[in-house]
Amino acid sequence: MHAIVVRQPGGPEVLELAEVDRPTPGPGQLLIKVAATGVNFIETYQRGGMYKVAHPFIPGAEAAGVVEEIGDGVEGFTIGSRVATAEGQQCYAGYTVLDAAKALPVPDGVDLLTAAALPLQGMTAHYLINSSFKVEPGQTVLVHAGAGGVGLLITQLLKARGARVITTVSTDEKEALAKGAGADVVLRYDGFAEAVRDLTDGAGVQVVYDGVGKDTFDGSLASLRTRGFLVLFGAASGAVPPVDPQRLNAGG
């Protein structure tokens, strides 16, 4: 079968199309014929060397496809079942083996391309607004990268909950996407902290969801109200340097 193999850390140029053996499902596993695979930052971090992995490896944690073989002891699935996952391995391939416990049935009416794009970012958005910081109706929230996959989902979930959502984006096209998801205010990154203060009458927001990292971290802290929460869940612009706890103390 065809697969994407990474033999050394690097940029997109290290993604190599190769012919590899098709895997076989063991007990409790499914063999999935992959229809589509998600592309997320975890793959870029692994490929680039930020996350340490053994080489060579086949990337890919998120995919959707059809069950082709069923391992011993698996119940609840049949040959031809449509499934998706955000907890797979080696999904950048024609086939992947998946623990049945990590397979999500794809509902009728949802195509496999859509199903492959949703699980990881959808579950991330869900835990961010429920577990990391539970947003309540009427609260004001800042969401960085409002036109990204997680940003669009967070915005829609928060608006359904009755929160006020401020987002940041970098282009007019992304601004249109963020507004289409329901964002109340869409800002550019330059000067966003001052704009957030103005929009909240100087108080700041209850929580900032920051998947950008290094470039937005200082502004995110400056956007918070006293006892506010900064939820750092990614580093698209690079890792945040070590922080002196006194910086947090000074900001309340």
N, C-alpha and C positions, 0 to 999 in steps of 0.2 A: 504494500500500500504506500501511497505518498504521505509524507509528513514533513513538517518544518523542523529542522535540527539546528541547534546552536552549539558550536564546538568551542567557542571562546567568547569572553565578554566583548561587547562593542555596540555599535549603532545598528540600524536596520540592515546594513550590508552583511552582518553575520548570520542573518536568517537564510538558511540553505534548504532548498527543496531536495529531499532525498527519498530513496526507496528503502523501506524498512519492513520487517516482518509484522504481520497482523497479530495483535495480542489475542489471548484466549482467556475467557472469564473463568475465575475460580469460584469456589463456594461463596454464596452471598453476593455475587457480582453479575453485572450485565455487560454484554458487548453491544456498544452503540455504534451504528453507522452515522457519522457526524454529518449533519446538514449545514450547520453554521457554527462558528465559534466566536465568542466575544473577545474583544481586544481591550484590555484594561491596564492600568498602570503597574499592576503586579508583574505583568509580563515584561514591560519595559525595564522595571527595576531589576528583574532577574537577568534579562538579556544584557543590561548595561553593567552589571556587577554590584549594584547597590545591595541587592539581596544575594547572599552566597548560595550557589547551587553547584552540584557536581556536573562537570562537562564530560561528554556531550549530553544534551538533554533536549526533550521535545517540550516546548512551552504549552501553556493553555490550561486554565482552570475552569473556564465557562464554555458551555456548548449546549446545543440542542440537536436531537436526532431521533433515530428510530431503533428500537431494540431488535437485534438480529440473533443473539444467542442469550440463553439464560443459564446461569450457574446453579449448582445444587443448592437447595434450601431457600431459593428465592420465591416469594409469594407476592401477588398483587400486580404482576406484570405479565404480559404475553408477548409473543413475537409480533412485531409491528406496533407495539405501544410507542407513543410519542412522549419523549421525556426531555427534560432540561436539567442543568446542574450549574452551581457556582463553586462546587467543591471537587471538581474532577482533576485529573492529571493527564498530561500529554494530549490535550484536546486539539492541538494544531496538527491534526492527522485525519486520514480518511475514516479510521475507526479508533475508538478508545474504550478501555475497560473502566467501569464505574461501579463502586459499591452501591448496591441497590438502595441502601438506606439514605444515600445522597442524591437519589434520582427524584425529580419533581415531575409528576404527570402534567403534560401540557394540555390545557383546556381546549375543547372544541372552539373554533372561531379564532384561535391564536395561531398564526403561522410560525413555522420553526425559526425563521429569520428573526422575527420579533422576540420569540422565546429565548433565543440565544443572547440577546442584548439586555435582558431584564434582570435575571436573578441576582448577580453580584451587586450591581448598582442599586437595585430595588431593596435588597436586604440591608445594604449599607445605609440608604436613606431612612429606612424604617428604624434601625437601631439608633441612628444619630438623633432623631427627634423624639424617641421614646425612652431609650436607655441612657445614652450619653448625657442628654439633658432633655427632660420632658417638657416640651413646649405647650403652653396653655393658650386658650383663646384670648385674643386681645394683646398678646405679647408681641414685641417688635424684634425681628430676627435679621441678622446680616448673613447672607449666603454668598460666599465667593464662587467665582466660575459658574455663574447662574445659568449659562448656556451649555454646560457640560452635562454628562449623563446623570450624575448624582445631583447636580444642582437643579436640573429640570424636575427631577422626581421629588426632591425635597420641597421645592416651591409649590408643586401641585398638592402634596400632602399637607403642607402648612396652611395653604389657603383653604383647603377643605376643613381644616381644624379651626379656622377663624383667626389666624395670626396675621400680622402685618409683615410683609417680606420685602427687604431691600437686598438687591443683588448687585454684583460687580461683573462687568464683561469688558472685552477689549475692542470690539468692533460693532459697527452698525448692524451687521447681520446677526451677531450674537445677541445684541440688544432686542431685536425683533423676536428671537426665539425665547428669551427670558420673559418678555412681555406676554408672549403667547401662552406661556405656562402659568401666567397669573401674577407675576411679580408686581408689587405696588409701585416700587421705584427701582430704576436700573441706573447704576452709576458706572463711570469709567474708574480705572484703578488709581489714576493720579488724583491725589487729594481726597480719597474716599473717606478717610477718617473724619476730616473736617466736615464733609458733607453729611455724614451720619450724625454727627453732633448737632448740626443745624436742623436736620430732619426730626430729631428727638428732643428739641428745645434744650440742648446741652446735656441731657441726661445720659445718652448712650443706649445701646441695645442690651437686652437680657443675655443674648448668646450670639456668638459668631461661629459659623461652621466654615472652617478654613481647610481646603484641600490643596491650596496653592503652596503654602509653606514659607520659604525664606523671604520671598519678595513682599508678602502681605502681613507677615507676623507682627511687626511693630505697629502697623496701622490697625491691625485687628485688636491688639491690646488697647490702643487709644480709642477704639470705637465702643468699648464696653462701659456700661454703667458700674457703679460701685457694687461689688459682689457679683459681677457678671461672670459668665463662663465662656472661655475660648476652647472650642473643640477642634483640635488639630488632627485631621484624619488623612492627610496626604502631604506630598512634597513635590508637586508638579514643577515648581521653580527651583527645587533644591532643598536639602535638609536644613532645618532651623538650627543655628549654632546653639551651644549650651547657654542657658539663661540663668542670670543671677536672681535668686529668689527675691532679693530686695526690690527688683523691678516690679514684681507683682505686689509686694507690700506697699510700694509707693503709690500704686494705682488703686489700692483698696480692694 
